[in-house]
Amino acid sequence: MQENPKQEQQKSRRGFAAMSPERQREIASQGGRAAHQQGVAHEWSTEEAREAGKKGGQVSGKRKMTEKDEDRGLIL
């Protein structure tokens, strides 16, 4: 009997994917603390944080409307 090619096989969850969100956060937090202890973690300046906040509020992946798009009546 042949399998239906459209039928999806479930993949086994491994590593982080198999862990609870709480456990994932705990491990990530440990990594962040270790980076700070080693002195290799990035320290945000006030200006960097301000710029990151501005970028976070913008729509990512949005392309600007070109003159061709305007001529064709496309609205993005």
C-alpha positions in Angstrom: 0.0 0.0 0.0 1.4 3.4 -1.0 1.3 6.4 1.3 -0.5 9.5 0.2 2.3 12.1 -0.6 0.2 14.9 0.8 -0.1 13.2 4.1 2.2 14.8 6.6 4.4 12.8 8.8 4.9 14.2 12.3 8.4 15.0 13.2 9.7 14.1 16.6 10.4 17.1 18.8 14.0 17.3 19.9 16.2 19.7 21.9 14.6 23.0 22.7 11.4 22.2 20.8 10.7 19.3 23.2 11.2 21.5 26.3 8.5 23.6 28.0 8.7 27.3 27.3 9.6 27.8 31.0 12.6 25.5 30.6 13.7 27.2 27.4 13.6 30.6 29.1 15.6 29.2 32.0 18.4 27.9 29.8 18.5 31.1 27.7 18.7 33.1 30.9 21.7 31.1 32.0 23.4 31.8 28.7 22.8 35.5 29.1 24.2 35.5 32.6 27.3 33.6 31.5 27.9 36.0 28.7 27.8 38.9 31.1 30.2 37.2 33.5 32.7 36.5 30.7 32.4 40.1 29.5 31.3 39.3 26.0 27.6 40.3 26.3 26.5 43.5 24.5 25.7 46.4 26.7 23.1 48.8 25.2 23.8 52.5 25.3 20.8 54.8 25.7 21.1 55.9 22.0 21.3 52.3 20.8 18.2 51.4 22.8 16.4 54.4 21.4 17.2 53.4 17.8 16.2 49.8 18.4 12.9 51.0 19.8 12.2 53.1 16.7 13.0 50.1 14.4 10.8 47.8 16.4 7.8 50.1 15.8 8.2 50.0 12.1 6.7 47.4 9.8 9.5 45.1 8.7 9.6 43.9 5.1 7.4 46.7 3.8 8.6 47.9 0.5 8.2 51.4 -0.7 5.8 52.1 -3.5 7.7 52.8 -6.7 6.5 55.1 -9.5 5.7 52.0 -11.6 3.4 50.7 -8.9 1.7 54.1 -8.7 1.3 54.1 -12.5 -0.3 50.7 -12.4 -2.6 51.7 -9.6 -1.2 49.3 -7.0 -1.7 50.2 -3.4 0.5 48.6 -0.8 
